[in-house]
């Protein structure tokens, strides 16, 4: 127990060397491509729904 206390005391007293500045492993800009792809897919789905609704309206109007 005394040895552990001595080691912890020495670690607290002896100055530690300066460490390099922290840099994140990923950046927000790494997800720009994914954001663009998701936006394109969402736009495509909305356009397909609008086309289906338009065809449905045409069939309903012309079917009278």
C-alpha positions in Angstrom: 0.0 0.0 0.0 2.8 2.3 0.9 4.5 1.6 -2.5 1.3 2.5 -4.4 1.0 5.7 -2.4 4.6 6.6 -3.1 4.2 5.9 -6.8 1.1 8.0 -7.0 2.8 10.9 -5.1 5.8 10.8 -7.5 3.5 10.9 -10.5 1.7 13.9 -9.1 4.9 15.8 -8.3 7.0 15.0 -11.3 5.9 17.2 -14.2 4.6 15.2 -17.2 5.8 16.0 -20.7 3.6 18.1 -22.8 1.3 16.1 -25.0 0.4 17.0 -28.6 -2.9 19.0 -29.2 -5.9 16.8 -29.4 -7.3 16.3 -32.9 -10.6 14.5 -33.6 -10.5 11.4 -35.6 -13.5 12.4 -37.7 -14.6 15.8 -38.9 -18.1 17.1 -39.6 -17.1 17.5 -43.2 -16.6 13.8 -43.5 -20.4 13.4 -43.6 -21.0 15.9 -46.4 -21.2 13.1 -49.0 -23.7 11.1 -46.9 -25.8 14.2 -46.3 -25.9 14.8 -50.1 -26.9 11.2 -50.8 -29.7 11.2 -48.2 -31.0 14.5 -49.6 -31.0 13.1 -53.2 -32.8 9.9 -52.1 -35.4 11.9 -50.2 -36.0 14.1 -53.2 -36.3 11.1 -55.5 -38.9 9.5 -53.2 -40.9 12.7 -53.1 -40.8 13.0 -56.9 -41.9 9.4 -57.4 -44.8 10.0 -55.0 -45.8 13.2 -56.9 -45.7 11.3 -60.2 -47.9 8.5 -58.7 -50.4 11.0 -57.3 -50.5 12.8 -60.7 -51.1 9.6 -62.6 -53.8 8.7 -60.1 -55.5 12.1 -60.6 -55.3 11.7 -64.4 -56.9 8.3 -64.3 -59.6 9.5 -62.0 -60.4 12.5 -64.2 -60.2 10.7 -67.5 -62.1 7.7 -66.2 -65.3 9.5 -65.7 
